[in-house]
């Protein structure tokens, strides 16, 4: 009976050590046990339906997500028609990389961000162009590149630079991780103030696409837990107020303002 108890204790100890190795020692676990560490990648685009290539291989269309990827560097390409974006990202074990891109034929009109996690704390913001101003939750912190020691939780990051369109990003910074936000800003329209005739401006709009339900919910906050305040139909034109990660703040024809999923709307191309 005593031998059985001892054996049970040793088994429990071994299981505990194995769990710790898997959680904290990715390289050692892979070498000793042959267990490969995994990570994930989530890719969104505007417009959606863009083709995704990883290391030159077509893997699907946006919105795209795979949480069972080997931990290594990937070459990512997002392409729709003549518009494309490509770059390399380094996948880290146990984390999810989020790539959100506004595609455009002209690279100067393209915008987006890549969100990655690594061990540490706070938020690091890198931007193109550099020396962009950073606000988090309405508070100014300086210019990029910058690392900010801020509490874990959900934050709204605003990236701005003269002559570029502002970029608002809502992201969650987990405890014991550093969130790195690499943001690209799109050039704004040329400054026409020196021209004597008044310029004609166009209000940015989005068009509602087909949805599985036949309508699109407008919510009071950019979350699936947000309260439904209205519904819009495929083909409806909405005023674009702000772009967030996965969500668009819009104004309806009756003046109602709210948030819709960016997966089911398409930016109207400005003429």
Buried (B, 14 or more C-beta within 10 A) or exposed (E): EEEEEEEEEEEEEEEEEBEEBBEEEBEEBBEEEEEEBBBBBBBBBBBBEBBBBBEEEEBBBBBBEBEEBEBEEBEBBBBBEEBBBEBEBEBBBBBBBBBBBBBBEEEEBBBBBBBBBEEEBBBBBBBBEEEBBBBBEEEEBEBBBBBBEBEBEEBBBBBBBEEBBBBBBBBEBEEEBBBBBBBBBBBEEEEEEEEEEEEEEEEBBBBBBEBEEEBBBBBEBBEEEBEEBBEBEBEBEBBBBBBBBBBBBBBBEEEEBBBBBBBBBBBBEEE
